Each structure stands twice: as structure tokens, then as C-alpha cells.
């Protein structure tokens, strides 16, 4: 007999500091045909305690393209939206999203 892992999970506790970029939500279609225009929307929020410059970096895991969108002077608690469009390739597309703040 042995212990067999059935399920695991994790929790993230966010550090509160100057200006922090929290990814509130991400929306994109679940599937698309080759050549379709795909729109990815990312909503970010400043969860820090100061006005901050926030940046979102979107990267396609498979092809390596990367795009950066910056919002300056985002107040505490304010939310901004970032939109990215790309043409669907003849393969799956996996977009990695990272929120950043400037210090």
C-alpha cells in the first residue's frame, strides 16, 4: 500500500505595496478557424496603495510573438482593459499573460 496523489491546488496571496498589477479577467474565444481574427481582452487593476504605471505582456507560447501594452498613472483600485488581436494560425494558440508594475 502507498499514498497516491488524487488532486492538488495552490493559493496565491498578493503582496500589497506601491502599485501592483492584478489580472482581473481574461477573455478570448475557445476556438477559431485558421485565418480568423482572434481578440484577447485582459482587464488589469492597480491593487497597490499608490498611483502606478502598469504593463501587460502577452506572449504566444508556440510562435514566440510578444506584445506589450502600458497604462500610465493608474490610480489605486482603478481598472484598465488591454486588447490584442491576432490571426489564428493553422495550429493551437496559447497566450501567456503577465501583469507588471514600474518601481
Secondary structure, 3 states (H helix, E strand, C coil): CCCCCCCCCCCCCCCCCCCCEEEEEEECCCCCCCCCEEEEEEEEEECCCCCEEEEEEEEECCCCCEEEEEEEEECCCCEEEEEEEEECCCCCCCEEEEEEECC
